[in-house]
Amino acid sequence: MQILYTIILGIVQGISEFLPISSSGHLLLLEKVGVGVPDVFFNVMLHVGTLGAVLVAMKKDWTPLLKNPFQKTTGFLIVACLPTAAFAVLFKFAFPSLLDGKLLGFGFVLTATLLFVGENFKIAQNRALSYKNTALSGVLQGIAVLPGVSRSGATISSLTCFGVDKMTASNFSFLLSIPAILGSAVIESVDLARQGFSLVYPWWCIMIGVVSAFVSGLLAIKFFLKLITKHGFSLFIIYTALLGIVASVLPLFL
């Protein structure tokens, strides 16, 4: 069963990392119903798989930043990362109990709410990326540390609410995922190194999970960009709202 679980978890991680439905929330929900077991190292490796996916899919967007880092997009990414890092540290050290899934149902409902607001309420129209709106996206990305709150959903919704078109907002959100995933992986890896750890899954199972996350992540990015230009967030709003209800009542039956 281990190999089946790692494939399932890898596919779910890859899909839900880039669709606005919360990867951490889905992995936690699957663990609660018995698909796999809690394993921080395995989850870190799955994030490495999705990092590879976004690096490949967004190569045309991030390689110019390496060649010429002194440009506005780099500044936008830095401004967005600062509040994200602050919130991540705050939750990890001041409110660690909020990260164990007690608010999972609320997190999914909050995702649905943010998507609804981003789809239906516009504070401004036809705006470009700016330090103000990218800083706000960083704040919401920080809040998305909470399981069930979608990182991509929170960042894209905040930008579209301030008048940024969906394609630009999505591309920036995917770019922003690169330092976010890297930062999360580094923090978790340092904790594991300090505490010591033993492998829950064998290495070959872990690598299968990583490949599954990589492939499904690539497909999710391409699928999402096509979907939102035609249909918007409606399907994701309904899905995350229903999932929030399920996650809220599920503990009554476990």
N, C-alpha and C positions, 0 to 999 in steps of 0.2 A: 504493500500500500504506500510505502514511502515515496516511491518514484511517481505514483499517480498524484499524491498530495503535492509534491514539489512542482510538477507540471501545472497543476491547477493553480497553485499559489503564484507561480511565475507568470502565467497568462493573466491572472486577475491583477497582479501588480502592474504589469505592463499596460494593460488596458486602462485601469483606473487611475494610474499616475497622470495620464494626459487627458482623459475625459474628465469632465467636472463632476466626479462622483466620489472622490476621496479614496485613495489607495490604502491609507492606514486604517480607515474605517472598514473597508472590505476585508482586509487581512485579519483584523481583530474579530470581525463577525464570523468569518470562516473558522477561526480558531475556537470560538465559543461553541460552534455546532460540531466540533470534532474533526474538522479538515485540517490536519497538521497540528503541531504543538508550538507554543510560544518559543521563539528562538531569535534573539536579537541579532546574532551573527548572520543567520540565514536571511533575515529581513534586510540587513545591510548589503548583503551580496545581491539580493534582488534589486535593490536600488542602484547598484553598480550596473546591472543589466539595463535598467531604464536610462541610466546616464549614457551608456553607450548608444542607445537608440536615439536620444535627442542630439547627441553629438553628430551622428550620421545624418539624421533628418534635417538638422539645422546648420549643416556645415557652411552653406553659403552666407549664413547670418553671423556666425561667430568667428570664422577665419579672418574676415576683414578687421575685426576688433583686435586680433593678435598682431596683425600687420601694422595697424594704426590705432593704438589704444586711446589716443588723445582725441576723442570725439564725443558727441553728445550721448550716444547710446551707452557708452561706457559709464558716463556720469549718471545716467538714469539707472543703470544696473546697480551702481554703488549706492546711490540714494535709496533704492528699494531694499537693498540687502541690510542696511543699517537697522531699521526698525524690525526687520525679520529676525535678525540675530538677537536684538534686545528682548523681544517677546519669547524667543526660544529659550534663552537663558532664564528668563523670569519663570516660565512654566516649569522648566526642568528642575530648578533649585528651590523655588518658592512654593509652587503648586504642583508637585509631581503626581499627586493623587488624581489630578484631572486628566492625566495621560493614560490611565489604565482602562478606560472604556466606560466609566460610570455615566458619562454624558454622551455616549455614542448616538443614541436616538436624537438627542438635541442637536448634535453636530450635523447629522444628515438633514434635519429640518432647517438648520441655519444655512446649509448649502443651498437647499431649495429656495429659501427666502432671498439669499444674495443673488441667485440666478434670476429669480423673478424680478427683483429690483433692477438688475442690470439690463434685463430684456424690455422692461416697460416704463422705466423712469429715467429721463435724461436731464441732468442738471445743466448740461451744455450740449451744443451741437457742433459736429464737424471740427473737433479739436485734434491737434497732434499730441504726441507724447510730450510731457513736460516734467520738470522736477516735482511739481506739486502732485500731479496725478500718479506718477510712478512711486512717490513716497507713500501715498495712500495705499497703493497696491502692495507695497512692502509691509505696511501695518497689517493688512488683511492676510497676507501670506504668513505673517507671524502668528496670527490667531489660528491659522490653519494647522498649527502644530497639534491642536485638539483633534483626536480621532473623530472621523465623520465629517469634518470640515474640509472641503476640497481646496487644495492649494491653487490649482488651475482655475477652478470655478470662482474662488474669491478674488484672484488677481484680475481675471478677464472681466468679471462683472463690475469691479470698481472702475476699471478703465472705460468700459462702454458706457457706464453711468455718467462719466464725465465727458462723453462725446467722442471718444476714440472709436474708430470703426473696428468691427469684430476681428477682421483679419490681422490688423496691426496689433490689436490687444492680444490676440492669441499668439502671434509670433513673439511678442515681448515676453509673454508668460512662459513660453517654452524656453526662451533664452534665459529667463530668470530662474528656471528650474535647475540649470547647470550649477551655479554656485550654491543653490539651496540643497540639492542632493549631495554635492561634494561636502558641504559643511555638516550636514546631518551624518554622513558616513564617517567623517573624521571624528566627530564628537562621540558617536557610538563606539567606534573602534578604540579610542583612547580609554573609554570606560571599560570596555572588554579587556584591554591589555592590563589595566590596573587590577581588575577583579579576578582575572583568569577565567578561562572558559573551556568547556569540552564540547566537541561537535555533537549536536543532536542528530543531524543528518550526515551520512558519509559524503566525502568530497564529490564523488561522481554524481550523487543526487543533487548536491548544491549547484554544480555546474549545469545540470539539466535545467534547474530552476532559473539560473541566470540567462541561459539561452532562450528559454521560454519568455522571460520578461523582456529580453532584447527584441525578439521578433514581434511579440504582441504590442510592444511599445511603438515600434516603427509603424505598424499597421494602424494603431490608434491615432497617432499624430496625423497621418494622411486622411484617415476616415473623419476625424473631428474637423479638420480644416474645411473639408468638402461639405460636411453636414451643417455646420453653423451658418455657412453662406446661403444655404437653401431653406433651412428649417429653424434656425435659431436655437434657443435653449429649452424649448417647450418639453421635449421628451425627457431631458435631464431633470427638469423641475419636477415633473410627475414622478419619475423614478426615485429621486432622492427623498421626496416627501413620503412616498410609500415605504421606502426603506427605513426612514426615521420612525415610522409607526411600528414596523416589524421589529426593529432593534429595541424599541421601548418596551414592547410586550414580551419579547423573547425570553428575558430572564424569568418570567412567571412560569415558563414551561421547562426550564432547565434545572 
